[in-house]
Amino acid sequence: MSSLMNALGIDRMSPDERLQLVQEIWDSLTDEAEAWTLTDAQREEVDRRWAAHLANPQAAIPWEQVEAEILARLDQ
């Protein structure tokens, strides 16, 4: 584990406590998401991907399929 995790005592937390901490940290970031702005390069990439989707929407993979494939790999 990283020295920061050791210094903060995270290494002594149970998996459930660490998961709760991750959720709380994530929530604290999303609370501030409105203040984030995209760089020009990021905006161009979003626009490029959106245009690609509009040009070929049937190429999109549903989230449920992606999730199922990931979970299947984890079970191996």
Stockholm file with secondary structure:
# STOCKHOLM 1.0

chainA/1-76         MSSLMNALGIDRMSPDERLQLVQEIWDSLTDEAEAWTLTDAQREEVDRRWAAHLANPQAAIPWEQVEAEILARLDQ
#=GR chainA/1-76 SS CCHHHHHHTGGGSCHHHHHHHHHHHHHHHHTTGGGCCCCHHHHHHHHHHHHHHHHCGGGCCCHHHHHHHHHHHHHC
#=GC SS_cons        CCHHHHHHTGGGSCHHHHHHHHHHHHHHHHTTGGGCCCCHHHHHHHHHHHHHHHHCGGGCCCHHHHHHHHHHHHHC
//
